[in-house]
């Protein structure tokens, strides 16, 4: 089975299309922030202990340790911004 590469979040966020989607309020900003927190945590763990990585993220995102831990370690239901159509 071939592993699917993860998308480059920075490239997506910096694209003109994404900026336009953001301007139109089509982006869930909290979900985007949570994705960035998870990505940053993974990168920080290559150089720092878990507790130090969490401290860095707390400062960077102005969130509590509880919020950071919740974002990193708790699975959440996937949300969708697409409208549901019922017959």
WOLIN-V843822 format. One record per helix or strand of 2 or more residues. SS is the DSSP state (H for helix, E for strand). FROM is the first residue (numbers start at 1). TO is the last residue. If there is no record, write none. Layout:
BEGIN
((SS/FROM/TO) (SS/FROM/TO))
END
This chain:
BEGIN
((H/9/13) (H/16/23) (H/29/44) (H/50/61) (H/65/73))
END
